[in-house]
Amino acid sequence: MAEDRIAPTSIVESGAKIGKNVKIGHFCVIGKNVVIGDGCEIGDRVTITGSTTLGKNNKIFTGACVGVPPQDLKYAGEDTQLIVGDNNIIREYTTLNTGTIGGGGITRIGDENLFMAYVHIAHDCSVGNGCIFANVATLGGHVQVGNYVNFGGLSAAHQFVKVGDGCMIGGLSALVQDLPPYSIAHGNHARIAGLNKHRMRKLFSREEIDSITALYRRIYSREAPMKELVQRELDSGTLSQTQISICNFILSATRGIPLGHKGNEQ
């Protein structure tokens, strides 16, 4: 890598592995256990530390702190990791923490995500591909987020929450329960307000959207406990692969589904 691609005011510690065509701006600190893939662009005053691996073509803006230690009182300096995929945009002052031993040791970020300014992704989280986190959105520890999920500005997800593919969480929302795929939720505490048809139209045919909508109506009918209704659907043998994945998500939910007070009892 050409030295003129690293600003002279930055510190790249011995041991760091820097790929081809990487640009590093002024006053950055790159730790000894960091791996930066080809084509990444690191803005000014960025800190990348810990056992952090960045894939290709990521863009990191001013003041971001990537791979910094988890904000967990149980953390005692263990060697844990942050693994980031390709083509992510990490805007100003975002913080991405490494994992903890108790949570599996890895925080994992997929590809082509946008993290707007001041987003926080805590220890042991998993984020899929194509997600958008608006300004100051926050994930507590151990949160699992699927693909194509949108978090509105100033929204937050409680520790251990799971968010399915294609969900949308409104701004200023506090999500404390598991959110099934393609749901829209908002409020404090966040409740399901419908399905994210905008995302579904990009992924599915009209017929599949109608069948997913009908499935949710049956599952949310409250004619019986929700998981009993879900198991009936699976036993029918008539579901598409997407419908099966929705049912399996609900069966695996450990924090409840945010339908409202009555729904929370199921």
C-alpha positions as CSV (number, residue, x, y, z in Angstrom):
1,M,0.0,0.0,0.0
2,A,1.4,3.4,-0.9
3,E,2.4,5.4,2.1
4,D,0.7,8.5,0.7
5,R,-2.6,6.8,1.3
6,I,-2.0,7.0,5.0
7,A,-2.1,10.5,6.4
8,P,1.1,11.3,8.3
9,T,-0.8,12.2,11.4
10,S,-2.3,8.8,11.8
11,I,-0.9,5.8,13.8
12,V,-1.0,2.3,12.3
13,E,0.4,-0.1,14.9
14,S,2.8,-2.8,13.9
15,G,0.9,-6.0,13.2
16,A,-2.1,-4.3,11.5
17,K,-2.9,-5.7,8.1
18,I,-4.0,-3.1,5.6
19,G,-5.3,-4.2,2.1
20,K,-4.8,-2.7,-1.3
21,N,-6.1,0.8,-2.1
22,V,-7.0,1.6,1.4
23,K,-7.2,5.3,2.4
24,I,-6.7,6.4,6.0
25,G,-7.3,10.0,7.0
26,H,-5.8,12.3,9.6
27,F,-5.4,11.5,13.3
28,C,-6.7,7.9,13.1
29,V,-5.5,5.1,15.3
30,I,-5.4,1.5,13.8
31,G,-4.7,-1.2,16.4
32,K,-2.2,-4.0,16.0
33,N,-4.9,-6.7,15.7
34,V,-6.9,-5.0,13.0
35,V,-7.4,-6.3,9.4
36,I,-8.7,-3.8,6.8
37,G,-9.8,-5.2,3.5
38,D,-9.1,-3.8,0.0
39,G,-10.7,-0.5,-1.0
40,C,-11.8,0.7,2.4
41,E,-11.9,4.5,3.1
42,I,-11.2,5.6,6.7
43,G,-12.0,9.2,7.4
44,D,-10.3,11.5,9.9
45,R,-10.1,10.8,13.7
46,V,-11.4,7.2,13.4
47,T,-10.4,4.6,15.9
48,I,-10.3,1.0,14.9
49,T,-9.0,-1.3,17.6
50,G,-9.4,-4.7,19.1
51,S,-9.5,-7.9,17.1
52,T,-11.4,-6.3,14.3
53,T,-11.7,-7.5,10.7
54,L,-13.2,-5.2,8.0
55,G,-14.1,-6.6,4.6
56,K,-13.8,-4.8,1.3
57,N,-14.9,-1.3,0.3
58,N,-16.2,-0.1,3.6
59,K,-16.4,3.6,4.2
60,I,-16.0,4.9,7.7
61,F,-16.5,8.6,8.5
62,T,-15.1,11.0,11.1
63,G,-15.0,10.1,14.7
64,A,-16.3,6.5,14.4
65,C,-15.0,4.0,17.0
66,V,-14.9,0.5,15.5
67,G,-13.9,-2.6,17.5
68,V,-13.8,-0.8,20.8
69,P,-14.3,-2.8,24.0
70,P,-17.9,-3.8,25.0
71,Q,-19.7,-1.6,27.5
72,D,-20.4,-4.6,29.7
73,L,-19.3,-4.7,33.4
74,K,-18.5,-8.5,33.0
75,Y,-15.9,-7.8,30.3
76,A,-12.4,-8.2,31.7
77,G,-10.3,-7.6,28.7
78,E,-10.7,-10.9,26.9
79,D,-9.7,-11.2,23.2
80,T,-13.1,-11.0,21.5
81,Q,-13.9,-10.0,17.9
82,L,-15.8,-7.6,15.6
83,I,-16.2,-8.9,12.1
84,V,-17.6,-6.6,9.5
85,G,-18.5,-7.6,5.9
86,D,-18.2,-5.6,2.6
87,N,-19.6,-2.3,1.3
88,N,-20.9,-0.9,4.6
89,I,-21.2,2.8,5.3
90,I,-20.4,3.8,8.9
91,R,-21.1,7.5,9.5
92,E,-19.8,10.0,12.0
93,Y,-19.3,8.9,15.6
94,T,-20.9,5.5,15.3
95,T,-19.7,2.9,17.8
96,L,-19.3,-0.8,17.0
97,N,-18.2,-3.0,20.0
98,T,-16.5,-6.3,20.0
99,G,-18.2,-9.3,21.6
100,T,-17.9,-10.9,25.1
101,I,-17.0,-14.4,26.1
102,G,-20.4,-15.0,27.6
103,G,-22.1,-14.0,24.3
104,G,-20.0,-16.1,22.0
105,G,-17.1,-13.6,21.6
106,I,-18.1,-12.1,18.3
107,T,-20.1,-9.1,17.1
108,R,-20.9,-9.6,13.4
109,I,-22.0,-7.2,10.8
110,G,-23.0,-8.3,7.2
111,D,-22.8,-6.5,3.9
112,E,-24.1,-3.2,2.4
113,N,-25.5,-1.7,5.6
114,L,-25.8,2.0,6.4
115,F,-25.1,3.1,9.9
116,M,-26.0,6.8,10.2
117,A,-24.4,9.2,12.7
118,Y,-24.1,8.2,16.4
119,V,-25.5,4.7,15.9
120,H,-24.4,2.2,18.5
121,I,-24.1,-1.6,18.0
122,A,-23.3,-3.3,21.3
123,H,-21.5,-6.5,22.1
124,D,-22.4,-9.9,20.6
125,C,-25.0,-8.4,18.2
126,S,-25.6,-9.8,14.7
127,V,-26.7,-7.6,11.8
128,G,-27.5,-9.1,8.4
129,N,-27.3,-7.4,5.0
130,G,-28.9,-4.3,3.5
131,C,-30.0,-2.8,6.8
132,I,-30.4,0.9,7.5
133,F,-29.9,2.4,11.0
134,A,-31.0,6.0,11.1
135,N,-29.2,8.5,13.4
136,V,-28.7,7.5,17.1
137,A,-30.4,4.1,16.7
138,T,-29.1,1.7,19.3
139,L,-28.9,-2.1,19.7
140,G,-28.4,-3.5,23.2
141,G,-26.2,-6.5,23.7
142,H,-26.9,-9.8,22.0
143,V,-29.5,-8.4,19.6
144,Q,-30.1,-10.4,16.3
145,V,-31.2,-8.4,13.3
146,G,-32.0,-10.0,9.9
147,N,-31.7,-8.7,6.4
148,Y,-33.2,-5.5,5.0
149,V,-34.3,-4.1,8.4
150,N,-34.8,-0.3,8.9
151,F,-34.4,1.3,12.4
152,G,-35.7,4.8,12.7
153,G,-33.8,7.6,14.3
154,L,-33.5,7.5,18.1
155,S,-35.0,4.0,18.2
156,A,-33.6,1.2,20.4
157,A,-33.7,-2.6,20.8
158,H,-33.5,-4.2,24.2
159,Q,-30.8,-6.8,24.9
160,F,-31.5,-10.3,23.4
161,V,-34.2,-9.1,21.1
162,K,-34.5,-10.8,17.7
163,V,-35.7,-8.8,14.6
164,G,-36.7,-10.7,11.5
165,D,-36.0,-10.0,7.9
166,G,-37.6,-6.9,6.3
167,C,-38.8,-5.3,9.4
168,M,-39.2,-1.5,10.0
169,I,-39.0,0.1,13.5
170,G,-40.3,3.6,13.7
171,G,-38.3,6.5,15.0
172,L,-38.2,7.1,18.8
173,S,-39.4,3.5,19.3
174,A,-38.3,1.1,22.1
175,L,-38.4,-2.5,21.0
176,V,-38.4,-4.9,23.9
177,Q,-39.9,-8.0,22.3
178,D,-39.1,-10.2,19.2
179,L,-40.3,-8.8,16.0
180,P,-41.4,-11.3,13.3
181,P,-40.2,-10.9,9.7
182,Y,-41.7,-8.1,7.5
183,S,-43.4,-6.4,10.5
184,I,-43.7,-2.6,11.1
185,A,-43.6,-1.6,14.8
186,H,-43.5,1.7,16.5
187,G,-44.1,3.3,19.9
188,N,-42.7,3.0,23.4
189,H,-42.9,0.2,24.0
190,A,-43.1,-0.7,20.3
191,R,-46.2,-2.6,19.0
192,I,-46.8,-4.2,15.6
193,A,-48.7,-1.8,13.3
194,G,-48.8,-3.9,10.1
195,L,-46.6,-5.4,7.5
196,N,-43.8,-3.7,5.6
197,K,-45.4,-4.1,2.2
198,H,-42.8,-1.7,0.7
199,R,-40.0,-4.1,1.4
200,M,-42.1,-7.2,0.6
201,R,-42.9,-5.8,-2.9
202,K,-39.2,-5.8,-3.7
203,L,-38.8,-9.4,-2.6
204,F,-42.0,-11.3,-3.4
205,S,-44.7,-11.7,-6.0
206,R,-48.2,-10.3,-5.4
207,E,-49.5,-13.8,-4.7
208,E,-46.8,-14.5,-2.1
209,I,-47.4,-11.2,-0.3
210,D,-51.1,-12.1,-0.1
211,S,-50.3,-15.5,1.3
212,I,-48.0,-14.1,3.9
213,T,-50.6,-11.5,4.9
214,A,-53.2,-14.2,5.3
215,L,-50.8,-16.3,7.4
216,Y,-50.2,-13.5,9.8
217,R,-54.0,-12.9,10.1
218,R,-54.5,-16.5,11.1
219,I,-51.6,-16.5,13.5
220,Y,-52.7,-13.3,15.1
221,S,-56.3,-14.2,15.4
222,R,-56.0,-15.1,19.1
223,E,-58.4,-18.0,18.6
224,A,-55.8,-20.0,20.5
225,P,-52.3,-19.4,22.0
226,M,-50.1,-18.1,19.2
227,K,-47.5,-20.8,19.2
228,E,-50.3,-23.4,19.0
229,L,-51.7,-21.6,15.9
230,V,-48.2,-21.5,14.4
231,Q,-47.7,-25.2,14.9
232,R,-51.0,-25.9,13.2
233,E,-49.8,-24.0,10.2
234,L,-46.6,-25.9,10.1
235,D,-48.4,-29.2,10.4
236,S,-50.6,-28.4,7.5
237,G,-47.8,-29.0,5.0
238,T,-49.0,-26.2,2.7
239,L,-46.6,-23.4,3.5
240,S,-44.0,-21.8,1.3
241,Q,-40.4,-21.6,2.5
242,T,-40.9,-18.0,3.5
243,Q,-44.0,-18.8,5.5
244,I,-42.1,-21.7,7.2
245,S,-39.3,-19.3,8.2
246,I,-41.9,-16.9,9.7
247,C,-43.5,-19.7,11.7
248,N,-40.1,-20.9,12.9
249,F,-39.1,-17.4,14.0
250,I,-42.3,-17.1,16.2
251,L,-41.7,-20.5,17.7
252,S,-38.2,-19.6,18.6
253,A,-39.2,-16.2,20.1
254,T,-38.1,-15.9,23.8
255,R,-39.2,-12.4,24.6
256,G,-42.8,-12.5,23.3
257,I,-44.3,-10.9,20.2
258,P,-45.4,-7.2,20.6
259,L,-49.1,-7.4,19.7
260,G,-50.4,-5.4,22.7
261,H,-51.3,-6.4,26.3
262,K,-53.4,-9.3,25.4
263,G,-51.0,-10.5,22.7
264,N,-48.1,-10.4,25.2
265,E,-49.8,-13.2,27.2
266,Q,-49.5,-15.7,24.4
